[in-house]
């Protein structure tokens, strides 16, 4: 990967608990096309998107997941027919 590709690539990290971490240059838009300006975060270049659904600042994380019940463990068995 070239330096230019590294500087323009986007990575989304999905974690079992906590926000989706978006690293790289992205533009967030509402359904009507209006741009959503992300809040200034502690880590430049990283946007934290809510994954729990309880954030008061959706689509961004406000750490509400810390007050949510833990997620159910993932099932390893196939679904019943």
C-alpha positions as CSV (number, residue, x, y, z in Angstrom):
1,X,0.0,0.0,0.0
2,X,1.4,3.4,-1.0
3,X,1.5,6.4,1.4
4,X,-1.2,8.0,-0.6
5,X,-3.5,4.9,-0.2
6,X,-2.7,4.8,3.5
7,X,-3.7,8.4,3.9
8,X,-7.0,8.0,2.0
9,X,-8.1,4.5,3.2
10,X,-11.0,4.1,5.6
11,X,-11.2,1.5,8.3
12,X,-14.3,0.7,10.3
13,X,-13.6,-1.4,13.5
14,X,-16.6,-3.2,14.9
15,X,-16.2,-4.1,18.5
16,X,-18.4,-6.4,20.7
17,X,-19.2,-3.6,23.1
18,X,-18.7,0.1,22.4
19,X,-18.9,2.3,19.3
20,X,-17.9,1.5,15.7
21,X,-14.6,3.2,15.2
22,X,-14.2,4.9,11.8
23,X,-10.7,5.9,10.8
24,X,-9.9,7.9,7.7
25,X,-11.5,10.6,5.6
26,X,-15.3,10.1,5.5
27,X,-18.3,12.3,5.0
28,X,-21.5,11.5,6.8
29,X,-24.7,12.6,5.3
30,X,-28.4,12.5,6.3
31,X,-31.0,10.9,4.0
32,X,-31.7,14.3,2.5
33,X,-28.0,14.8,1.6
34,X,-27.2,17.3,4.4
35,X,-23.7,16.7,5.8
36,X,-23.4,15.7,9.4
37,X,-20.4,17.4,11.1
38,X,-18.8,15.0,13.6
39,X,-17.9,16.2,17.1
40,X,-14.3,16.9,17.8
41,X,-13.0,13.7,19.4
42,X,-10.1,12.8,21.6
43,X,-8.4,11.0,18.7
44,X,-8.0,13.1,15.6
45,X,-9.2,11.3,12.5
46,X,-11.4,8.9,14.4
47,X,-15.2,9.1,14.5
48,X,-17.1,7.0,17.0
49,X,-20.5,5.9,15.8
50,X,-23.2,4.5,18.2
51,X,-23.7,0.8,18.0
52,X,-26.0,0.4,21.1
53,X,-28.9,2.6,20.0
54,X,-29.0,4.5,23.3
55,X,-26.9,7.5,22.4
56,X,-28.5,10.9,22.8
57,X,-26.1,12.2,20.1
58,X,-26.9,9.7,17.4
59,X,-25.3,8.8,15.1
60,X,-22.3,9.5,17.3
61,X,-21.4,7.6,20.5
62,X,-21.9,9.4,23.8
63,X,-20.8,6.4,26.0
64,X,-24.4,5.4,26.7
65,X,-23.3,1.8,26.0
66,X,-21.6,1.8,29.4
67,X,-25.1,2.0,31.0
68,X,-26.6,-0.7,28.8
69,X,-27.0,-4.4,29.6
70,X,-24.3,-6.5,28.1
71,X,-25.1,-8.0,24.7
72,X,-26.2,-11.7,24.6
73,X,-23.4,-14.1,23.6
74,X,-23.4,-15.0,20.0
75,X,-24.8,-18.4,19.1
76,X,-22.5,-20.9,17.5
77,X,-25.3,-23.3,16.4
78,X,-27.1,-22.9,13.1
79,X,-30.7,-21.6,13.2
80,X,-33.5,-24.1,13.5
81,X,-35.5,-24.9,10.4
